[in-house]
């Protein structure tokens, strides 16, 4: 950001986090064929069985919690699952947005980009991002106070 400002570039920065991310995330997405296609994965029968057992174990744990969903906070594997859930967001930022900087730590991210479009508001910036997201991002509700990912 400093370098861009020193170069007299007009920039915009957005920081956001996914609310209740660990408590809401269902790891079942990792069992879907489209997840494997994201990585061009070809699992052996033994690897596929272990993968299913792992996801099923996390889901069984979640069923025993008061929320009956989510990931175990503190389990190192939960961070891996959480990062996999947002890999498409990372790819979107890299390919469609071409930011000056994009950083994400699990469910918190910072996006810095040139303000070539002349955004007048945060809503304008989000609308611009939505238009490039191929349906991955949109408003969560009519009040436009929260953003939905997928």
N, C-alpha and C positions, 0 to 999 in steps of 0.2 A: 504494500500500500504506500509506504513511504517513497519508494522509488518512482511509482506512478505519479504521485503528487509532485515530487521534485521535477518530473518531466512535464509538469503542467497538464496532466491528463485528468479528465473528469471521470471520477470513479464512483461506484456504488458498492456498499458492503451489506451483506445480509448475514445475520446469525440466527440460528434456529435450533430447536431440539424437538425430538419426538416425545410427546407426553406419554407417560406410563408405558414406555416402550417394552421393557422387560416383562411387565405385568400383563401386557396385552398380546404379545407376540405368540403365535401358534407355530411351532416348528414344522407342522405338517406340510408347509410349502416345499420343504426339502425332499419330499417324497414324490412330487409331481414331475412328470416328464419334462415340462418346460424348464424346470430348475436344472436338470441334467444337461439340457440343450444349451443353457447359458455358458456352460463350461466345456461343452463337447465331451462329456464324460461317458465312458464305456466301463461300467463296473462289472467285475467278475460276479458269478453267482454268490460266492462267499462274501465279497465286499458289499454287494447289494443286501444280503441278509444282515450283516453287521450294521449297515446304515439304517435299515428298517428297525432293527432292535434298539438302536440308539435313539431314534426319533420316537419310537413307541414308548421307551422308558421315560423320556422327558414328558411326553403327553400323559403317561400314567401318574407321574409325580404331580403334574398340574391338576389332574382330577382330584387329588387328595387335598388341595389347598382350598381356602375359602372362596377364592375367585374362580376356581376350576379352569384356569387358563394361565398362560405365561411361561416364563423361563425361570429356573432357579438362579437367583442373584447370588453371586459368589462362586458358582460352578464355572471353572475356566472354559469349558465347552460352550457355555451360554454366550460368551463373547464371540465365539466363532459363528454360532448360529445367528446372532444379532448382526454381525458384519455381513454375513451372507444374505440376510434379508434386505440389506440396503445396497448391495453390489450394483443393482440396476441404476440406482440413483447416482452412484459414482460414475458409471459409464455414461449416463446422460449428461452429467456436468462436463465430463471430459470431451465428449464428441459433439454435443449440441450447443453448449454454452461457451466453451473455450474461455474459461475465466483467467484472470491474472493470477488468482490463487483460489484453490478449493481445498479445504481440509476438513476431515471428518474423524471424530473419535466416537465410535459406536453410534450413539443417537444424537450427538451434537455436531453441527457443522457451521463452517464459515465460508462464505462465497464472496469474492472480490472480483469485480469486472469493470471494464470501461463503461461509462454511461453514454455510449454513442447514440442510444435511442432517446435520450433526454427524458428519462423517467421523472415524473412529477410527484409520484407517491409510491409508497410501498406496494399498494394494490396494483399499480401499473407494472412494477417490476415482476410481481408474482404472475400477472396475466401474461407477460412476455415469456416467463419461464414455462407456464402451462402450455403455451402455444408450441413450444419446442419439445415438450415432454412425451409426445406420442401417447397421451392418456395416462401417464404414470402419476402426474400431479394435477390437482384441481382443488377447488374450495371444498371444505368438508361440509359446510352448510350454507344456507342463504345469507347468514349474517356476515360471511366472509371474514371471520375472525380466526379461522384455523384452516390449515392446508392438509389435504388428504394425499397420501402416497399409495398408489394402486388402490 
